[in-house]
Each structure stands twice: as C-alpha cells, then as structure tokens.
C-alpha cells in the first residue's frame, strides 16, 4: 500500500479500471445491460393510494369455473383474522412479493449471470438466472417463488418463472402449480427525472384463468436506505429457549416443545 | 395518570389513513380494525416489544372498566424504525400516549398508529397522538 500511496491519482484510476476489466462479470454487467442493483421502494404517485399486494383476489380476474371454485374454497380457510402467509412468517411467493405487501423495500443485486432480488420481509429471495448456467429441469424443486430464467431483449430483462407450488394464497393473483409467469424489467425516468424500475408480469394458468393476467408495478430508488432485519420465526425459537430455561430453573428436564410455545402464547391472548 | 379517551375522525388525514390501512393489511385483513376512527389512549407501559411480524404493546390503563391491562398490536419492527423509533426508546413503567385504530368488534385493543413517550413521538403516515403531524423524530420514512 506504500507504493499505492506514492502513485499519482491518475495512475490509481488506471489501475482500478484495469482491475474492474479483469473481472469479466463486472465488465459485462456494467457495459452491456442496464444495472438494476440497488434498493427500490414502491413508486409513489402523489395523491394516489398505494396498491397492496394483499387483500384478496383482484376483482377483474378472468377466472375459469375451477378458478372460481378454488378462490371460494380458499376464502373459507382464512378464519376470523383473515390469515395470510406473512402473518405466519411464510414467504409471500411469486408474484405477490413483487407487489411489495406492506410496503417494504426490495434489494436488487445484479451480476452478469444472475439477478438476485431480496424483499425485506423474511429476506425472501428470488434468483433469476440470466446466463447459460441453468439448473436442469428435473432438479427444479417446486417452490413458492418458482424457478426463474431470464435473458435480455435490448435493455429489457425478460424472465420466465416456472416450477411454482400451488399459489392459492397469492393475494391479488392466486394461481395453480400449472402457472407460468412471464416478467419484464426495464429502467426509465419519470417527468421529474427520477429513475423508475418498471415491472410487468403476465400470469398464464389454464387452471385458474381463461386469459393471461397482467400485473404492472413501478419502483423508485430508496435513497440513503437500508434493508433492515426482518425475521419472525426466530421469535418462536427464542421463546422455546425461554421455556426450557424456566424448566431448568424449576429443576425439571429441559424438554419443552414448540407446541408448548404455542400453548403459552395462546394462554396470554 | 387518569386515562382519557377521545375519538376523532380523520377527514384531514386521508393519505395517512391510506398508508395505515395498506400497511396493516400486509399481515392481517384491515377488517378487524376501524381505520376510519382514531382513539388516543394514555397509560403506563407494561410491555413493549418491537418485533415481527407485529409489535405488541401492553398498556396499563384506567377507564370505565377500572384499572386493567390492554394489549395493542402494531406495525413490524422495520416500519417502527423507519417511522423514527430508536432502541431503548420505551421502558416498562414509562407514561405513554398511543393513537390507535380501534377494533371493529368493540373489544379492548387496536392497531398502533402513533405514540408519544418521554417527549418523543413516533407516527405512521404522519399521525400523532395529539392529532397533529408528527415532529421530525416521528416522521414516517419517505
């Protein structure tokens, strides 16, 4: 570092640029495609009410008869508290997470062959594979987020999400495990010159829908922001340790179970 | 502290109402809370846990039912911090004023919309227990 300190500023810049170019991944992301890296929040239109990702299926969904039946069946399971996955520390899943239920920020981390999207709630993470390296089809475990493969069409990232689990709990946009979600991401500027990350999705699902269902969202940079810790299952683990600590203090074996945590909580309510 | 409870409509706070309702509906249906009403409750902190998915505050109040503890629910921890909450802001035994959206079924409890403790106000959507906009320390995240 002594040598670096003695070098001219111009030399340091040349060295830094060489180091960046030496990393093919960084060079490709920086020079070829728009970079979505950063923190994003819901784009706010002055005076407009924010759309929430939750609150039940959208009124204009082109439901099949089977779709209608499944929507009604799911409604019966919500109970008095109108349950949803987030209240039970479960990831929202695709596409709901892209609708930012609760209004938390999304973090985008872009590399040459992967776009990683992390929602603050439960650190719910999506990995969109944009290079030639793809998980073999037979190894794609169905999940709430699905498997996402992307490619660039000009300055637009085009993504196909498949291998989804049944999504009857996907808030405004329920779907079956047969659903495919086609997504597009691109950058623009609004009239005030603010950066906007545009998101469009189209859900194709022969079980639920007679026609593709479109979703549109816009995000704007979260200035000077941070993703804050948000994990709610941890609380149950700490409660289990507390119960076992009480058992030990009482001279009993430390064998409380998670069902005892639930019972203790219900007794408080 | 004698507890006084007042109800006021929030016609002047429609944007805040929209925010409060949409944040609340992230984890629950907003149906169980009446976001068209705001009630200010004063009491003493028995428990104040800023955690996920929802904060919990147990407040010792005195009202028509006598002296008793009431449990209120609030936003998630990160919403609290973005609204101006800081570590160790609230302690057991502190006097507190909380603005809540009451439960629709009339039972005790509600959803925390703002609170003032030790001279500091934290408000969601610009709300405060006095009905005025929250001060700089309580301003919601932009």
Interface residues (C-beta under 8 A of the other chain):
Chain A: X47 X49 X50 X51 X52 X53 X54 X55 X78 X80 X81 X82 X84 X86 X87 X89 X101 X102 X103 X104 X120 X121 X223 X225 X228 X229 X230 X231 X232 X235 X269
Chain B: X15 X18 X19 X22 X23 X25 X26 X27 X28 X29 X30 X31 X32 X51 X52 X53 X71 X76 X77 X78 X79 X81 X82 X141 X142
